[in-house]
Amino acid sequence: MRLGIISALAEEQHGLIEAMESSYKRFHGMREYTAGKLWEIDAVCVLSRIGKVAAAMTAAILVEKFEVTHIIFTGVAGSGDKNVHVGDIVVAEDLIQHDFDASPLFPRFEIPLTGLTRFASDRALTERLAAAAEKTGRVHRGLIASGDQFIGKRQQIVALKEAIPDILAVEMEGAAVAQVCFELGIPFAVIRTISDNANDDAAVDFMRFVKTVASRYAYDIIENFCKAKA
């Protein structure tokens, strides 16, 4: 396994790069890629930056230039369900682009030429990642929705739940990585720690959470994942 680890923000990878052994850096496409060993697993860490295009580009480069065989996206998200609380962890079983709509040419949310509205994560990788996360916090498994907008108003999440009732979390990158991995045949998994309730306080809650909690969660989960037997 050569594992690509993507995060959107620097705080979400804090500690992982410091833990990497025999590391070296490469710059490509305005991004810094750090490669080395994480708990005996060959790994490449990189920040995607925010949004679906940025995440898709990062995932494609990891595969094509750095030859990773598996990808994990780790970061934070807003809650998409009343039973998913701040500090909980959501492991994606499927991902959807909630802002994609090519109707009437295609059904709403369907990605043209794939026939899919939802991209399923790799089951084996997801099982291993979920087991690692359960040592850190309360874990939910299900649908994560991605879109190029920060969901920070109650009416936004209400509208999304009406359209896609089984959403557990909302963020801005995961489904784009899922599409890239699907098209390139790369196993992937996405894990998100809930930083806010996707309501009117989301922006304040988000920044506070990222700075104080997100980095520790990501570090612990990836460490557990790497140390677990495949």
The 8 nearest C-alpha neighbors of each residue, nearest first, counted from 0:
[[1, 2, 68, 41, 69, 40, 67, 42],
 [2, 0, 67, 41, 68, 42, 69, 3],
 [1, 3, 42, 69, 67, 70, 0, 41],
 [2, 4, 70, 43, 67, 42, 44, 69],
 [5, 3, 44, 71, 72, 70, 43, 2],
 [4, 6, 72, 45, 46, 44, 47, 71],
 [7, 5, 46, 73, 74, 8, 72, 47],
 [6, 8, 48, 47, 46, 49, 74, 5],
 [9, 7, 10, 11, 6, 48, 46, 12],
 [8, 10, 11, 12, 13, 46, 7, 6],
 [11, 9, 13, 12, 8, 214, 210, 209],
 [10, 12, 214, 9, 8, 213, 74, 13],
 [13, 11, 10, 9, 15, 214, 14, 6],
 [12, 14, 10, 214, 15, 11, 9, 16],
 [13, 15, 17, 16, 18, 12, 218, 214],
 [16, 14, 18, 17, 12, 13, 218, 19],
 [15, 17, 19, 18, 14, 13, 12, 44],
 [18, 16, 14, 15, 19, 13, 20, 22],
 [19, 17, 15, 16, 14, 20, 37, 38],
 [18, 20, 37, 16, 36, 17, 35, 22],
 [21, 19, 36, 22, 35, 18, 37, 17],
 [22, 20, 35, 36, 19, 23, 34, 37],
 [23, 21, 35, 20, 34, 19, 33, 24],
 [22, 24, 34, 33, 35, 21, 25, 32],
 [23, 25, 33, 32, 34, 31, 26, 22],
 [24, 26, 32, 31, 33, 27, 23, 34],
 [27, 25, 31, 30, 32, 29, 24, 28],
 [26, 28, 30, 29, 25, 31, 32, 60],
 [27, 29, 30, 26, 31, 57, 60, 56],
 [30, 28, 27, 26, 31, 32, 47, 57],
 [31, 29, 27, 28, 26, 32, 46, 45],
 [30, 32, 26, 25, 45, 33, 24, 27],
 [31, 33, 45, 25, 24, 44, 26, 30],
 [34, 32, 24, 44, 43, 23, 22, 31],
 [33, 35, 43, 22, 23, 42, 24, 44],
 [36, 34, 22, 21, 42, 20, 19, 41],
 [35, 37, 41, 20, 40, 19, 39, 42],
 [38, 36, 19, 40, 39, 42, 41, 20],
 [37, 39, 40, 225, 36, 226, 222, 19],
 [40, 38, 37, 36, 41, 225, 226, 20],
 [41, 39, 37, 36, 38, 42, 225, 1],
 [40, 42, 36, 1, 35, 2, 37, 39],
 [41, 43, 2, 1, 35, 34, 36, 3],
 [42, 44, 34, 3, 33, 4, 2, 32],
 [45, 43, 4, 33, 32, 3, 5, 34],
 [46, 44, 32, 5, 31, 47, 4, 33],
 [47, 45, 6, 7, 48, 5, 8, 9],
 [46, 48, 7, 54, 57, 53, 6, 5],
 [49, 47, 7, 46, 53, 8, 50, 54],
 [48, 50, 7, 53, 47, 171, 172, 54],
 [51, 49, 171, 172, 53, 147, 52, 54],
 [50, 52, 172, 54, 175, 53, 55, 171],
 [53, 51, 55, 54, 50, 56, 175, 172],
 [54, 52, 56, 51, 50, 55, 47, 48],
 [53, 55, 47, 51, 57, 52, 56, 172],
 [54, 56, 52, 176, 58, 175, 57, 53],
 [55, 57, 59, 53, 54, 58, 52, 60],
 [58, 56, 54, 60, 55, 59, 47, 61],
 [57, 59, 61, 55, 60, 56, 176, 54],
 [58, 60, 56, 62, 61, 57, 63, 55],
 [61, 59, 63, 57, 64, 62, 58, 56],
 [62, 60, 65, 58, 59, 64, 63, 67],
 [61, 63, 66, 67, 59, 60, 65, 64],
 [62, 64, 60, 66, 61, 59, 65, 67],
 [65, 63, 60, 66, 61, 62, 59, 67],
 [64, 66, 61, 67, 62, 63, 60, 43],
 [67, 65, 62, 63, 64, 61, 68, 1],
 [66, 68, 1, 62, 2, 65, 3, 69],
 [67, 69, 1, 0, 2, 185, 66, 62],
 [70, 68, 2, 186, 187, 67, 185, 3],
 [71, 69, 3, 187, 2, 4, 188, 186],
 [72, 70, 188, 4, 187, 189, 3, 5],
 [71, 73, 189, 5, 6, 4, 190, 188],
 [74, 72, 190, 6, 191, 189, 71, 5],
 [73, 75, 191, 6, 11, 192, 190, 72],
 [74, 76, 192, 191, 193, 194, 213, 77],
 [77, 75, 170, 193, 169, 191, 194, 192],
 [76, 78, 197, 195, 169, 196, 193, 168],
 [79, 77, 168, 196, 80, 197, 83, 193],
 [78, 80, 168, 167, 166, 169, 77, 156],
 [79, 81, 167, 83, 82, 78, 166, 168],
 [80, 82, 83, 79, 84, 78, 196, 167],
 [81, 83, 80, 84, 167, 78, 79, 139],
 [84, 82, 80, 81, 78, 87, 167, 85],
 [85, 83, 87, 86, 82, 78, 193, 81],
 [84, 86, 193, 194, 87, 195, 196, 83],
 [85, 87, 193, 84, 192, 194, 88, 136],
 [88, 86, 137, 193, 84, 85, 192, 138],
 [89, 87, 192, 138, 191, 137, 193, 139],
 [88, 90, 139, 191, 140, 138, 190, 192],
 [91, 89, 190, 140, 189, 139, 129, 191],
 [92, 90, 141, 93, 189, 142, 140, 143],
 [91, 93, 141, 120, 119, 142, 140, 90],
 [92, 94, 119, 142, 118, 91, 120, 117],
 [95, 93, 143, 174, 118, 117, 142, 144],
 [94, 96, 117, 144, 174, 97, 116, 145],
 [97, 95, 145, 98, 99, 146, 144, 174],
 [96, 98, 146, 99, 144, 95, 145, 108],
 [99, 97, 146, 96, 100, 147, 108, 145],
 [100, 98, 108, 96, 97, 101, 107, 109],
 [99, 101, 107, 108, 102, 98, 109, 106],
 [102, 100, 105, 104, 103, 107, 99, 106],
 [103, 101, 104, 105, 106, 100, 107, 108],
 [102, 104, 105, 101, 106, 107, 100, 109],
 [105, 103, 102, 101, 106, 111, 107, 100],
 [104, 106, 102, 103, 101, 109, 107, 111],
 [107, 105, 102, 109, 108, 103, 101, 104],
 [106, 108, 100, 109, 102, 101, 105, 99],
 [109, 107, 99, 116, 100, 106, 96, 97],
 [110, 108, 116, 115, 106, 107, 111, 105],
 [109, 111, 113, 115, 116, 108, 114, 112],
 [112, 110, 113, 109, 114, 105, 115, 101],
 [111, 113, 114, 110, 115, 109, 105, 182],
 [114, 112, 115, 111, 110, 109, 116, 182],
 [113, 115, 112, 111, 109, 110, 116, 105],
 [116, 114, 113, 109, 117, 110, 118, 111],
 [115, 117, 109, 108, 110, 95, 118, 114],
 [118, 116, 95, 94, 115, 93, 119, 109],
 [117, 119, 94, 93, 177, 120, 95, 178],
 [120, 118, 93, 92, 117, 121, 94, 177],
 [119, 121, 188, 92, 187, 93, 122, 118],
 [122, 120, 186, 124, 187, 123, 125, 188],
 [121, 123, 125, 124, 126, 120, 92, 119],
 [124, 122, 126, 125, 121, 127, 128, 186],
 [125, 123, 127, 121, 126, 122, 128, 188],
 [124, 126, 128, 122, 127, 123, 188, 129],
 [127, 125, 129, 123, 128, 124, 122, 130],
 [126, 128, 130, 124, 125, 129, 131, 123],
 [127, 129, 125, 131, 130, 126, 224, 124],
 [130, 128, 132, 126, 131, 127, 125, 133],
 [131, 129, 127, 133, 128, 132, 126, 134],
 [130, 132, 223, 128, 224, 129, 220, 133],
 [133, 131, 129, 220, 135, 134, 130, 128],
 [134, 132, 130, 135, 136, 131, 138, 129],
 [133, 135, 132, 131, 136, 130, 220, 223],
 [134, 136, 132, 133, 220, 219, 216, 137],
 [137, 135, 133, 134, 138, 87, 132, 88],
 [136, 138, 87, 88, 133, 139, 135, 86],
 [137, 139, 88, 89, 133, 87, 136, 140],
 [140, 138, 89, 88, 90, 141, 137, 87],
 [141, 139, 90, 89, 91, 92, 138, 142],
 [140, 142, 92, 91, 93, 167, 90, 143],
 [141, 143, 93, 166, 94, 167, 91, 92],
 [144, 142, 94, 168, 91, 167, 166, 169],
 [143, 145, 169, 95, 94, 97, 96, 168],
 [146, 144, 171, 170, 96, 174, 172, 169],
 [147, 145, 171, 98, 148, 97, 96, 170],
 [148, 146, 50, 171, 51, 149, 145, 98],
 [147, 149, 146, 150, 171, 50, 170, 145],
 [148, 150, 151, 147, 171, 170, 146, 197],
 [151, 149, 197, 152, 148, 155, 156, 198],
 [152, 150, 198, 197, 201, 199, 149, 202],
 [153, 151, 198, 199, 155, 154, 150, 197],
 [152, 154, 198, 155, 156, 199, 157, 197],
 [153, 155, 157, 152, 156, 158, 198, 159],
 [156, 154, 158, 152, 153, 157, 159, 150],
 [155, 157, 159, 158, 153, 154, 160, 197],
 [158, 156, 154, 160, 155, 159, 153, 161],
 [159, 157, 161, 155, 156, 160, 154, 162],
 [158, 160, 156, 162, 161, 157, 163, 155],
 [161, 159, 164, 163, 157, 162, 158, 156],
 [160, 162, 158, 159, 164, 163, 157, 156],
 [161, 163, 159, 160, 164, 158, 97, 157],
 [162, 164, 160, 161, 165, 159, 166, 97],
 [165, 163, 160, 161, 166, 162, 159, 80],
 [166, 164, 163, 167, 142, 160, 141, 80],
 [167, 165, 142, 79, 164, 168, 143, 163],
 [168, 166, 79, 80, 142, 143, 78, 165],
 [169, 167, 79, 78, 143, 77, 166, 76],
 [168, 170, 144, 77, 76, 145, 143, 79],
 [169, 171, 145, 76, 172, 144, 77, 146],
 [170, 172, 145, 146, 50, 147, 51, 173],
 [173, 171, 51, 50, 54, 175, 145, 174],
 [174, 172, 176, 175, 145, 177, 189, 171],
 [173, 175, 177, 94, 176, 145, 95, 96],
 [176, 174, 178, 51, 177, 55, 173, 172],
 [177, 175, 179, 55, 173, 174, 178, 58],
 [176, 178, 174, 180, 175, 179, 181, 118],
 [177, 179, 181, 175, 180, 176, 174, 182],
 [178, 180, 176, 182, 181, 177, 183, 55],
 [179, 181, 185, 183, 177, 178, 182, 184],
 [182, 180, 178, 184, 179, 183, 177, 185],
 [181, 183, 179, 180, 184, 178, 185, 113],
 [184, 182, 180, 181, 185, 179, 62, 59],
 [183, 185, 181, 182, 180, 186, 179, 68],
 [184, 186, 180, 183, 69, 68, 187, 181],
 [187, 185, 69, 121, 70, 180, 184, 120],
 [188, 186, 70, 121, 71, 69, 120, 185],
 [189, 187, 71, 120, 125, 124, 121, 72],
 [188, 190, 72, 91, 71, 90, 73, 173],
 [191, 189, 90, 73, 89, 91, 72, 74],
 [190, 192, 75, 74, 89, 88, 76, 73],
 [191, 193, 88, 75, 87, 76, 86, 194],
 [192, 194, 85, 76, 86, 87, 77, 75],
 [195, 193, 205, 85, 208, 76, 77, 75],
 [196, 194, 77, 201, 204, 197, 85, 205],
 [195, 197, 78, 77, 198, 201, 85, 194],
 [198, 196, 77, 151, 201, 150, 195, 78],
 [197, 199, 153, 152, 151, 201, 196, 200],
 [198, 200, 152, 151, 201, 153, 197, 202],
 [201, 199, 198, 203, 202, 204, 151, 197],
 [200, 202, 204, 151, 197, 198, 195, 199],
 [203, 201, 205, 204, 200, 206, 151, 199],
 [204, 202, 205, 201, 206, 200, 207, 195],
 [203, 205, 201, 207, 202, 195, 206, 208],
 [206, 204, 202, 208, 194, 203, 207, 195],
 [205, 207, 209, 208, 203, 204, 210, 202],
 [208, 206, 204, 210, 205, 209, 211, 203],
 [207, 209, 205, 211, 212, 210, 206, 194],
 [210, 208, 213, 206, 207, 211, 212, 205],
 [209, 211, 208, 207, 212, 206, 10, 213],
 [210, 212, 208, 209, 207, 213, 214, 215],
 [213, 211, 208, 215, 214, 209, 210, 216],
 [214, 212, 209, 216, 215, 11, 217, 208],
 [213, 215, 11, 217, 216, 10, 13, 212],
 [216, 214, 218, 217, 213, 212, 219, 14],
 [217, 215, 213, 219, 218, 214, 220, 212],
 [218, 216, 214, 220, 215, 219, 221, 213],
 [217, 219, 215, 221, 216, 220, 15, 222],
 [220, 218, 222, 216, 217, 221, 215, 223],
 [219, 221, 223, 132, 217, 222, 131, 218],
 [222, 220, 224, 218, 223, 219, 225, 217],
 [221, 223, 219, 225, 224, 220, 218, 226],
 [224, 222, 131, 220, 226, 221, 225, 227],
 [223, 225, 221, 131, 227, 222, 226, 128],
 [226, 224, 222, 227, 223, 38, 221, 40],
 [225, 227, 223, 224, 222, 38, 228, 39],
 [228, 226, 224, 225, 223, 229, 131, 127],
 [227, 229, 226, 225, 224, 127, 223, 131],
 [228, 227, 127, 225, 124, 123, 224, 226]]
